[in-house]
């Protein structure tokens, strides 16, 4: 009698090729909304006037006084047209652990980043997120590129 041939040892299945994450879909931002926001900041805070002014010749006290007015106007415009809330509820300085798969668009990891999540660190900034937008409706003939009309005094 012939001895049966030894059974071949099972071969491990080849490791699957790594799956490449699909490239993110790139969307064009609406220039109309950006222009509308700039127009509101100009209207309520004279933001563009302030930023475009050459302030080299002004005293720090004068710049500070102007900045306070611009700050107040910008803050009022943002609060009127947006509800802005922190990304993280914890106080700055709190220790947190970011689990694997955390939302990297909402949390930026800084400092000595080695390895992969979970990461434990300290909140240095809570971040900001828009919870609601209340921009005015625009008419079809509105030219949003005119951030502030020229003024002619008669």
VMD Tcl script that builds the backbone (N, CA, C; Angstrom):
set m [mol new atoms 462]
animate dup $m
set s [atomselect $m all]
$s set {name element resname resid chain x y z} {
  {N N UNK 1 A 0.826 -1.174 0.000}
  {CA C UNK 1 A 0.000 0.000 0.000}
  {C C UNK 1 A 0.875 1.244 0.000}
  {N N UNK 2 A 0.385 2.204 -0.725}
  {CA C UNK 2 A 1.098 3.481 -0.833}
  {C C UNK 2 A 0.548 4.411 0.234}
  {N N UNK 3 A 1.465 5.031 0.940}
  {CA C UNK 3 A 1.039 5.968 1.986}
  {C C UNK 3 A 0.487 7.230 1.334}
  {N N UNK 4 A -0.584 7.736 1.884}
  {CA C UNK 4 A -1.124 8.971 1.298}
  {C C UNK 4 A -0.115 10.105 1.459}
  {N N UNK 5 A -0.115 10.973 0.472}
  {CA C UNK 5 A 0.790 12.134 0.512}
  {C C UNK 5 A 0.354 13.045 1.660}
  {N N UNK 6 A 1.344 13.613 2.345}
  {CA C UNK 6 A 0.943 14.503 3.441}
  {C C UNK 6 A 0.157 15.694 2.894}
  {N N UNK 7 A -0.849 16.062 3.641}
  {CA C UNK 7 A -1.674 17.207 3.225}
  {C C UNK 7 A -0.831 18.470 3.296}
  {N N UNK 8 A -1.001 19.305 2.299}
  {CA C UNK 8 A -0.256 20.571 2.282}
  {C C UNK 8 A -0.760 21.452 3.422}
  {N N UNK 9 A 0.183 22.089 4.067}
  {CA C UNK 9 A -0.193 22.994 5.161}
  {C C UNK 9 A -0.994 24.145 4.575}
  {N N UNK 10 A -2.070 24.522 5.241}
  {CA C UNK 10 A -2.857 25.632 4.696}
  {C C UNK 10 A -2.008 26.903 4.643}
  {N N UNK 11 A -2.113 27.575 3.529}
  {CA C UNK 11 A -1.373 28.823 3.341}
  {C C UNK 11 A -2.215 29.979 3.883}
  {N N UNK 12 A -1.569 30.891 4.598}
  {CA C UNK 12 A -2.353 32.038 5.077}
  {C C UNK 12 A -2.824 32.865 3.888}
  {N N UNK 13 A -4.023 33.366 4.030}
  {CA C UNK 13 A -4.574 34.208 2.960}
  {C C UNK 13 A -3.720 35.461 2.852}
  {N N UNK 14 A -3.484 35.914 1.639}
  {CA C UNK 14 A -2.685 37.134 1.506}
  {C C UNK 14 A -3.421 38.311 2.156}
  {N N UNK 15 A -2.635 39.187 2.736}
  {CA C UNK 15 A -3.223 40.367 3.379}
  {C C UNK 15 A -3.895 41.218 2.315}
  {N N UNK 16 A -5.085 41.699 2.622}
  {CA C UNK 16 A -5.748 42.546 1.625}
  {C C UNK 16 A -4.949 43.829 1.411}
  {N N UNK 17 A -5.018 44.318 0.197}
  {CA C UNK 17 A -4.323 45.571 -0.112}
  {C C UNK 17 A -4.970 46.682 0.704}
  {N N UNK 18 A -4.170 47.624 1.199}
  {CA C UNK 18 A -4.771 48.711 1.981}
  {C C UNK 18 A -5.768 49.485 1.128}
  {N N UNK 19 A -6.862 49.840 1.759}
  {CA C UNK 19 A -7.898 50.597 1.063}
  {C C UNK 19 A -7.547 52.070 1.164}
  {N N UNK 20 A -7.427 52.697 0.024}
  {CA C UNK 20 A -7.095 54.118 0.001}
  {C C UNK 20 A -8.376 54.918 0.195}
  {N N UNK 21 A -8.332 55.857 1.117}
  {CA C UNK 21 A -9.506 56.696 1.364}
  {C C UNK 21 A -9.804 57.508 0.113}
  {N N UNK 22 A -11.076 57.645 -0.215}
  {CA C UNK 22 A -11.402 58.442 -1.398}
  {C C UNK 22 A -11.002 59.898 -1.183}
  {N N UNK 23 A -10.623 60.544 -2.258}
  {CA C UNK 23 A -10.258 61.964 -2.171}
  {C C UNK 23 A -11.496 62.750 -1.756}
  {N N UNK 24 A -11.331 63.746 -0.883}
  {CA C UNK 24 A -12.498 64.527 -0.472}
  {C C UNK 24 A -13.076 65.286 -1.660}
  {N N UNK 25 A -14.388 65.416 -1.635}
  {CA C UNK 25 A -15.055 66.169 -2.695}
  {C C UNK 25 A -14.844 67.655 -2.429}
  {N N UNK 26 A -14.285 68.354 -3.398}
  {CA C UNK 26 A -14.034 69.789 -3.240}
  {C C UNK 26 A -15.229 70.559 -3.776}
  {N N UNK 27 A -15.739 71.463 -2.952}
  {CA C UNK 27 A -16.865 72.291 -3.366}
  {C C UNK 27 A -16.403 73.731 -3.447}
  {N N UNK 28 A -16.924 74.429 -4.392}
  {CA C UNK 28 A -16.623 75.858 -4.532}
  {C C UNK 28 A -17.437 76.624 -3.495}
  {N N UNK 29 A -16.770 77.457 -2.715}
  {CA C UNK 29 A -17.475 78.289 -1.743}
  {C C UNK 29 A -18.265 79.352 -2.491}
  {N N UNK 30 A -19.376 79.747 -1.923}
  {CA C UNK 30 A -20.211 80.758 -2.559}
  {C C UNK 30 A -19.587 82.137 -2.377}
  {N N UNK 31 A -19.123 82.750 -3.454}
  {CA C UNK 31 A -18.576 84.099 -3.292}
  {C C UNK 31 A -19.657 85.089 -2.858}
  {N N UNK 32 A -20.908 84.833 -3.216}
  {CA C UNK 32 A -21.981 85.766 -2.846}
  {C C UNK 32 A -22.106 85.889 -1.332}
  {N N UNK 33 A -22.061 84.753 -0.625}
  {CA C UNK 33 A -22.195 84.790 0.831}
  {C C UNK 33 A -20.995 85.485 1.469}
  {N N UNK 34 A -19.791 85.225 0.954}
  {CA C UNK 34 A -18.591 85.882 1.492}
  {C C UNK 34 A -18.666 87.387 1.260}
  {N N UNK 35 A -19.086 87.790 0.075}
  {CA C UNK 35 A -19.214 89.217 -0.229}
  {C C UNK 35 A -20.294 89.861 0.636}
  {N N UNK 36 A -21.376 89.135 0.860}
  {CA C UNK 36 A -22.447 89.664 1.700}
  {C C UNK 36 A -21.946 89.893 3.126}
  {N N UNK 37 A -21.173 88.942 3.657}
  {CA C UNK 37 A -20.622 89.106 5.006}
  {C C UNK 37 A -19.677 90.306 5.063}
  {N N UNK 38 A -18.799 90.449 4.067}
  {CA C UNK 38 A -17.912 91.620 4.040}
  {C C UNK 38 A -18.716 92.915 4.004}
  {N N UNK 39 A -19.782 92.935 3.220}
  {CA C UNK 39 A -20.637 94.116 3.150}
  {C C UNK 39 A -21.279 94.443 4.489}
  {N N UNK 40 A -21.735 93.407 5.208}
  {CA C UNK 40 A -22.332 93.629 6.528}
  {C C UNK 40 A -21.299 94.149 7.522}
  {N N UNK 41 A -20.078 93.598 7.484}
  {CA C UNK 41 A -19.022 94.073 8.391}
  {C C UNK 41 A -18.636 95.510 8.070}
  {N N UNK 42 A -18.663 95.871 6.796}
  {CA C UNK 42 A -18.376 97.254 6.422}
  {C C UNK 42 A -19.505 98.173 6.889}
  {N N UNK 43 A -20.739 97.760 6.639}
  {CA C UNK 43 A -21.892 98.596 7.007}
  {C C UNK 43 A -21.966 98.825 8.514}
  {N N UNK 44 A -21.787 97.757 9.289}
  {CA C UNK 44 A -21.992 97.839 10.732}
  {C C UNK 44 A -20.747 98.241 11.510}
  {N N UNK 45 A -19.543 98.054 10.909}
  {CA C UNK 45 A -18.319 98.271 11.683}
  {C C UNK 45 A -17.254 99.066 10.940}
  {N N UNK 46 A -17.525 99.442 9.709}
  {CA C UNK 46 A -16.508 100.129 8.885}
  {C C UNK 46 A -15.221 99.295 8.827}
  {N N UNK 47 A -15.392 97.979 8.788}
  {CA C UNK 47 A -14.281 97.026 8.832}
  {C C UNK 47 A -13.284 97.248 7.700}
  {N N UNK 48 A -13.764 97.359 6.478}
  {CA C UNK 48 A -12.856 97.512 5.333}
  {C C UNK 48 A -12.157 98.862 5.398}
  {N N UNK 49 A -12.879 99.918 5.788}
  {CA C UNK 49 A -12.244 101.233 5.946}
  {C C UNK 49 A -11.080 101.134 6.930}
  {N N UNK 50 A -11.299 100.443 8.049}
  {CA C UNK 50 A -10.269 100.312 9.080}
  {C C UNK 50 A -9.072 99.518 8.564}
  {N N UNK 51 A -9.323 98.372 7.936}
  {CA C UNK 51 A -8.230 97.505 7.477}
  {C C UNK 51 A -7.456 98.144 6.325}
  {N N UNK 52 A -8.128 98.861 5.461}
  {CA C UNK 52 A -7.471 99.469 4.300}
  {C C UNK 52 A -6.753 100.776 4.637}
  {N N UNK 53 A -7.018 101.341 5.797}
  {CA C UNK 53 A -6.359 102.587 6.205}
  {C C UNK 53 A -4.897 102.315 6.552}
  {N N UNK 54 A -3.998 103.187 6.109}
  {CA C UNK 54 A -2.587 103.086 6.498}
  {C C UNK 54 A -2.475 103.692 7.890}
  {N N UNK 55 A -2.254 102.852 8.887}
  {CA C UNK 55 A -2.256 103.325 10.277}
  {C C UNK 55 A -0.867 103.660 10.799}
  {N N UNK 56 A 0.144 103.614 9.945}
  {CA C UNK 56 A 1.527 103.847 10.393}
  {C C UNK 56 A 1.691 105.213 11.053}
  {N N UNK 57 A 0.987 106.231 10.592}
  {CA C UNK 57 A 1.171 107.575 11.125}
  {C C UNK 57 A 0.302 107.907 12.324}
  {N N UNK 58 A -0.543 106.981 12.751}
  {CA C UNK 58 A -1.449 107.258 13.868}
  {C C UNK 58 A -0.836 106.818 15.198}
  {N N UNK 59 A -1.215 107.506 16.258}
  {CA C UNK 59 A -0.778 107.128 17.608}
  {C C UNK 59 A -1.509 105.859 18.035}
  {N N UNK 60 A -0.857 105.084 18.888}
  {CA C UNK 60 A -1.462 103.841 19.365}
  {C C UNK 60 A -2.819 104.088 20.024}
  {N N UNK 61 A -2.952 105.188 20.746}
  {CA C UNK 61 A -4.221 105.495 21.411}
  {C C UNK 61 A -5.331 105.712 20.385}
  {N N UNK 62 A -5.002 106.385 19.271}
  {CA C UNK 62 A -5.997 106.608 18.217}
  {C C UNK 62 A -6.394 105.290 17.560}
  {N N UNK 63 A -5.405 104.430 17.317}
  {CA C UNK 63 A -5.689 103.123 16.711}
  {C C UNK 63 A -6.548 102.294 17.660}
  {N N UNK 64 A -6.211 102.333 18.945}
  {CA C UNK 64 A -6.990 101.591 19.936}
  {C C UNK 64 A -8.433 102.051 19.994}
  {N N UNK 65 A -8.651 103.366 19.939}
  {CA C UNK 65 A -10.016 103.899 19.974}
  {C C UNK 65 A -10.797 103.455 18.739}
  {N N UNK 66 A -10.153 103.510 17.571}
  {CA C UNK 66 A -10.815 103.067 16.343}
  {C C UNK 66 A -11.081 101.565 16.387}
  {N N UNK 67 A -10.107 100.801 16.884}
  {CA C UNK 67 A -10.269 99.345 16.958}
  {C C UNK 67 A -11.442 98.977 17.858}
  {N N UNK 68 A -11.650 99.732 18.922}
  {CA C UNK 68 A -12.775 99.447 19.823}
  {C C UNK 68 A -14.103 99.609 19.077}
  {N N UNK 69 A -14.227 100.661 18.279}
  {CA C UNK 69 A -15.457 100.872 17.507}
  {C C UNK 69 A -15.659 99.761 16.477}
  {N N UNK 70 A -14.580 99.391 15.782}
  {CA C UNK 70 A -14.666 98.323 14.780}
  {C C UNK 70 A -15.024 97.004 15.466}
  {N N UNK 71 A -14.397 96.727 16.592}
  {CA C UNK 71 A -14.678 95.502 17.345}
  {C C UNK 71 A -16.155 95.437 17.732}
  {N N UNK 72 A -16.671 96.525 18.300}
  {CA C UNK 72 A -18.072 96.542 18.723}
  {C C UNK 72 A -19.008 96.314 17.538}
  {N N UNK 73 A -18.716 96.959 16.403}
  {CA C UNK 73 A -19.556 96.799 15.220}
  {C C UNK 73 A -19.481 95.397 14.637}
  {N N UNK 74 A -18.274 94.829 14.579}
  {CA C UNK 74 A -18.112 93.460 14.063}
  {C C UNK 74 A -18.846 92.470 14.954}
  {N N UNK 75 A -18.710 92.652 16.251}
  {CA C UNK 75 A -19.370 91.748 17.199}
  {C C UNK 75 A -20.886 91.817 17.038}
  {N N UNK 76 A -21.419 93.028 16.902}
  {CA C UNK 76 A -22.862 93.190 16.725}
  {C C UNK 76 A -23.324 92.541 15.420}
  {N N UNK 77 A -22.562 92.725 14.342}
  {CA C UNK 77 A -22.933 92.132 13.053}
  {C C UNK 77 A -22.918 90.607 13.128}
  {N N UNK 78 A -21.891 90.042 13.739}
  {CA C UNK 78 A -21.825 88.583 13.867}
  {C C UNK 78 A -22.994 88.059 14.692}
  {N N UNK 79 A -23.293 88.715 15.798}
  {CA C UNK 79 A -24.379 88.244 16.663}
  {C C UNK 79 A -25.751 88.399 16.010}
  {N N UNK 80 A -25.898 89.422 15.165}
  {CA C UNK 80 A -27.182 89.609 14.481}
  {C C UNK 80 A -27.406 88.536 13.418}
  {N N UNK 81 A -26.351 88.134 12.725}
  {CA C UNK 81 A -26.512 87.263 11.562}
  {C C UNK 81 A -26.077 85.817 11.760}
  {N N UNK 82 A -25.448 85.502 12.883}
  {CA C UNK 82 A -24.967 84.138 13.137}
  {C C UNK 82 A -25.177 83.778 14.601}
  {N N UNK 83 A -25.426 82.506 14.847}
  {CA C UNK 83 A -25.331 81.970 16.201}
  {C C UNK 83 A -24.038 81.172 16.215}
  {N N UNK 84 A -23.065 81.641 16.999}
  {CA C UNK 84 A -21.743 81.013 17.046}
  {C C UNK 84 A -21.576 80.381 18.421}
  {N N UNK 85 A -21.225 79.095 18.420}
  {CA C UNK 85 A -21.082 78.342 19.672}
  {C C UNK 85 A -19.717 77.664 19.696}
  {N N UNK 86 A -19.222 77.323 20.890}
  {CA C UNK 86 A -17.936 76.614 20.958}
  {C C UNK 86 A -18.037 75.211 20.348}
  {N N UNK 87 A -16.944 74.746 19.751}
  {CA C UNK 87 A -16.875 73.373 19.238}
  {C C UNK 87 A -16.851 72.398 20.414}
  {N N UNK 88 A -16.068 72.718 21.436}
  {CA C UNK 88 A -15.943 71.857 22.619}
  {C C UNK 88 A -16.627 72.533 23.799}
  {N N UNK 89 A -17.318 71.756 24.621}
  {CA C UNK 89 A -18.009 72.302 25.793}
  {C C UNK 89 A -17.082 72.494 26.987}
  {N N UNK 90 A -15.977 71.738 27.030}
  {CA C UNK 90 A -15.075 71.827 28.173}
  {C C UNK 90 A -14.377 73.190 28.194}
  {N N UNK 91 A -13.992 73.610 29.389}
  {CA C UNK 91 A -13.279 74.883 29.545}
  {C C UNK 91 A -11.860 74.755 29.006}
  {N N UNK 92 A -11.318 75.881 28.531}
  {CA C UNK 92 A -9.910 75.887 28.130}
  {C C UNK 92 A -9.072 75.518 29.344}
  {N N UNK 93 A -8.050 74.685 29.127}
  {CA C UNK 93 A -7.232 74.182 30.213}
  {C C UNK 93 A -7.656 72.799 30.679}
  {N N UNK 94 A -8.842 72.339 30.250}
  {CA C UNK 94 A -9.324 71.010 30.642}
  {C C UNK 94 A -8.552 69.924 29.911}
  {N N UNK 95 A -8.373 68.775 30.572}
  {CA C UNK 95 A -7.746 67.607 29.949}
  {C C UNK 95 A -8.842 66.798 29.264}
  {N N UNK 96 A -8.589 66.394 28.026}
  {CA C UNK 96 A -9.556 65.601 27.261}
  {C C UNK 96 A -8.828 64.475 26.542}
  {N N UNK 97 A -9.581 63.441 26.192}
  {CA C UNK 97 A -9.051 62.355 25.374}
  {C C UNK 97 A -9.839 62.325 24.079}
  {N N UNK 98 A -9.122 62.388 22.964}
  {CA C UNK 98 A -9.735 62.304 21.642}
  {C C UNK 98 A -9.676 60.848 21.201}
  {N N UNK 99 A -10.822 60.218 20.960}
  {CA C UNK 99 A -10.824 58.807 20.588}
  {C C UNK 99 A -10.384 58.616 19.140}
  {N N UNK 100 A -10.099 57.376 18.779}
  {CA C UNK 100 A -9.816 57.066 17.376}
  {C C UNK 100 A -11.034 57.491 16.566}
  {N N UNK 101 A -10.803 58.073 15.401}
  {CA C UNK 101 A -11.899 58.505 14.545}
  {C C UNK 101 A -12.489 59.852 14.918}
  {N N UNK 102 A -11.825 60.618 15.797}
  {CA C UNK 102 A -12.349 61.940 16.159}
  {C C UNK 102 A -12.431 62.812 14.905}
  {N N UNK 103 A -13.280 63.820 14.939}
  {CA C UNK 103 A -13.504 64.696 13.786}
  {C C UNK 103 A -12.355 65.697 13.664}
  {N N UNK 104 A -11.441 65.413 12.748}
  {CA C UNK 104 A -10.261 66.267 12.577}
  {C C UNK 104 A -10.608 67.607 11.933}
  {N N UNK 105 A -11.818 67.778 11.423}
  {CA C UNK 105 A -12.215 69.096 10.923}
  {C C UNK 105 A -12.689 69.984 12.067}
  {N N UNK 106 A -13.057 69.378 13.188}
  {CA C UNK 106 A -13.545 70.137 14.335}
  {C C UNK 106 A -12.492 70.298 15.425}
  {N N UNK 107 A -11.467 69.442 15.420}
  {CA C UNK 107 A -10.426 69.492 16.445}
  {C C UNK 107 A -9.068 69.388 15.768}
  {N N UNK 108 A -8.208 70.362 16.002}
  {CA C UNK 108 A -6.834 70.321 15.483}
  {C C UNK 108 A -5.918 69.893 16.622}
  {N N UNK 109 A -5.162 68.829 16.379}
  {CA C UNK 109 A -4.208 68.342 17.379}
  {C C UNK 109 A -2.887 69.058 17.127}
  {N N UNK 110 A -2.335 69.686 18.170}
  {CA C UNK 110 A -1.084 70.428 18.045}
  {C C UNK 110 A -0.080 69.906 19.062}
  {N N UNK 111 A 1.133 70.370 18.955}
  {CA C UNK 111 A 2.172 69.976 19.908}
  {C C UNK 111 A 2.907 68.739 19.434}
  {N N UNK 112 A 3.250 67.868 20.356}
  {CA C UNK 112 A 4.034 66.668 20.067}
  {C C UNK 112 A 3.093 65.539 19.646}
  {N N UNK 113 A 2.696 65.539 18.374}
  {CA C UNK 113 A 1.744 64.551 17.866}
  {C C UNK 113 A 2.527 63.346 17.364}
  {N N UNK 114 A 2.411 62.228 18.087}
  {CA C UNK 114 A 3.118 61.003 17.730}
  {C C UNK 114 A 2.122 59.861 17.770}
  {N N UNK 115 A 2.145 59.017 16.750}
  {CA C UNK 115 A 1.262 57.859 16.739}
  {C C UNK 115 A -0.131 58.216 16.288}
  {N N UNK 116 A -1.081 57.402 16.719}
  {CA C UNK 116 A -2.465 57.615 16.313}
  {C C UNK 116 A -3.355 57.675 17.552}
  {N N UNK 117 A -4.583 58.151 17.348}
  {CA C UNK 117 A -5.534 58.315 18.453}
  {C C UNK 117 A -5.789 56.960 19.109}
  {N N UNK 118 A -6.139 56.964 20.385}
  {CA C UNK 118 A -6.580 58.104 21.176}
  {C C UNK 118 A -5.424 59.004 21.619}
  {N N UNK 119 A -5.725 60.309 21.663}
  {CA C UNK 119 A -4.770 61.311 22.125}
  {C C UNK 119 A -5.336 61.950 23.393}
  {N N UNK 120 A -4.488 62.201 24.358}
  {CA C UNK 120 A -4.900 62.921 25.563}
  {C C UNK 120 A -4.103 64.216 25.618}
  {N N UNK 121 A -4.812 65.317 25.796}
  {CA C UNK 121 A -4.151 66.614 25.836}
  {C C UNK 121 A -5.014 67.644 26.537}
  {N N UNK 122 A -4.599 68.889 26.431}
  {CA C UNK 122 A -5.256 70.007 27.104}
  {C C UNK 122 A -5.886 70.920 26.063}
  {N N UNK 123 A -7.116 71.323 26.299}
  {CA C UNK 123 A -7.792 72.239 25.377}
  {C C UNK 123 A -7.149 73.615 25.508}
  {N N UNK 124 A -6.529 74.080 24.423}
  {CA C UNK 124 A -5.943 75.417 24.426}
  {C C UNK 124 A -6.893 76.431 23.788}
  {N N UNK 125 A -7.846 75.964 22.977}
  {CA C UNK 125 A -8.881 76.822 22.394}
  {C C UNK 125 A -10.097 75.950 22.134}
  {N N UNK 126 A -11.273 76.410 22.542}
  {CA C UNK 126 A -12.490 75.601 22.410}
  {C C UNK 126 A -12.991 75.512 20.977}
  {N N UNK 127 A -12.518 76.383 20.098}
  {CA C UNK 127 A -12.987 76.382 18.718}
  {C C UNK 127 A -14.339 77.076 18.601}
  {N N UNK 128 A -14.729 77.360 17.365}
  {CA C UNK 128 A -16.016 78.011 17.102}
  {C C UNK 128 A -16.722 77.282 15.974}
  {N N UNK 129 A -18.028 77.197 16.089}
  {CA C UNK 129 A -18.876 76.555 15.087}
  {C C UNK 129 A -20.115 77.434 14.904}
  {N N UNK 130 A -20.585 77.539 13.678}
  {CA C UNK 130 A -21.813 78.289 13.409}
  {C C UNK 130 A -22.995 77.338 13.566}
  {N N UNK 131 A -23.914 77.692 14.470}
  {CA C UNK 131 A -25.101 76.873 14.701}
  {C C UNK 131 A -26.287 77.358 13.867}
  {N N UNK 132 A -26.285 78.642 13.489}
  {CA C UNK 132 A -27.397 79.186 12.710}
  {C C UNK 132 A -26.908 80.399 11.924}
  {N N UNK 133 A -27.440 80.562 10.719}
  {CA C UNK 133 A -27.094 81.690 9.846}
  {C C UNK 133 A -28.379 82.437 9.513}
  {N N UNK 134 A -28.339 83.766 9.660}
  {CA C UNK 134 A -29.497 84.602 9.364}
  {C C UNK 134 A -29.080 85.755 8.447}
  {N N UNK 135 A -28.560 85.437 7.282}
  {CA C UNK 135 A -28.162 86.484 6.337}
  {C C UNK 135 A -29.404 87.011 5.628}
  {N N UNK 136 A -29.416 88.297 5.309}
  {CA C UNK 136 A -30.556 88.851 4.581}
  {C C UNK 136 A -30.683 88.216 3.199}
  {N N UNK 137 A -31.903 88.143 2.714}
  {CA C UNK 137 A -32.151 87.652 1.354}
  {C C UNK 137 A -31.707 88.735 0.370}
  {N N UNK 138 A -31.183 88.303 -0.772}
  {CA C UNK 138 A -30.711 89.240 -1.790}
  {C C UNK 138 A -31.659 89.237 -2.977}
  {N N UNK 139 A -31.871 90.408 -3.554}
  {CA C UNK 139 A -32.663 90.477 -4.781}
  {C C UNK 139 A -31.802 90.009 -5.942}
  {N N UNK 140 A -32.419 89.609 -7.014}
  {CA C UNK 140 A -31.674 89.133 -8.179}
  {C C UNK 140 A -30.777 90.194 -8.780}
  {N N UNK 141 A -31.130 91.463 -8.624}
  {CA C UNK 141 A -30.330 92.534 -9.223}
  {C C UNK 141 A -29.239 93.051 -8.294}
  {N N UNK 142 A -29.168 92.540 -7.069}
  {CA C UNK 142 A -28.179 93.026 -6.097}
  {C C UNK 142 A -26.770 92.628 -6.528}
  {N N UNK 143 A -25.856 93.587 -6.564}
  {CA C UNK 143 A -24.454 93.320 -6.905}
  {C C UNK 143 A -23.668 93.207 -5.606}
  {N N UNK 144 A -23.448 91.962 -5.157}
  {CA C UNK 144 A -22.776 91.734 -3.875}
  {C C UNK 144 A -21.322 92.166 -3.897}
  {N N UNK 145 A -20.744 92.394 -5.088}
  {CA C UNK 145 A -19.345 92.829 -5.136}
  {C C UNK 145 A -19.188 94.289 -4.704}
  {N N UNK 146 A -20.273 95.045 -4.668}
  {CA C UNK 146 A -20.231 96.413 -4.136}
  {C C UNK 146 A -20.428 96.288 -2.628}
  {N N UNK 147 A -19.325 96.322 -1.894}
  {CA C UNK 147 A -19.376 96.113 -0.447}
  {C C UNK 147 A -19.917 97.328 0.285}
  {N N UNK 148 A -19.628 98.501 -0.235}
  {CA C UNK 148 A -20.158 99.750 0.296}
  {C C UNK 148 A -20.235 100.703 -0.884}
  {N N UNK 149 A -21.386 101.288 -1.113}
  {CA C UNK 149 A -21.479 102.205 -2.249}
  {C C UNK 149 A -20.646 103.461 -2.007}
  {N N UNK 150 A -20.179 104.040 -3.090}
  {CA C UNK 150 A -19.516 105.342 -2.982}
  {C C UNK 150 A -20.565 106.343 -2.511}
  {N N UNK 151 A -20.124 107.361 -1.806}
  {CA C UNK 151 A -21.051 108.364 -1.295}
  {C C UNK 151 A -20.752 109.703 -1.946}
  {N N UNK 152 A -21.793 110.368 -2.391}
  {CA C UNK 152 A -21.673 111.693 -2.996}
  {C C UNK 152 A -22.549 112.636 -2.185}
  {N N UNK 153 A -21.924 113.583 -1.522}
  {CA C UNK 153 A -22.677 114.539 -0.718}
  {C C UNK 153 A -23.056 115.726 -1.585}
  {N N UNK 154 A -24.296 116.143 -1.494}
  {CA C UNK 154 A -24.795 117.284 -2.272}
  {C C UNK 154 A -24.995 118.488 -1.381}
}
mol reanalyze $m
mol bondsrecalc $m
mol representation Tube
mol addrep $m
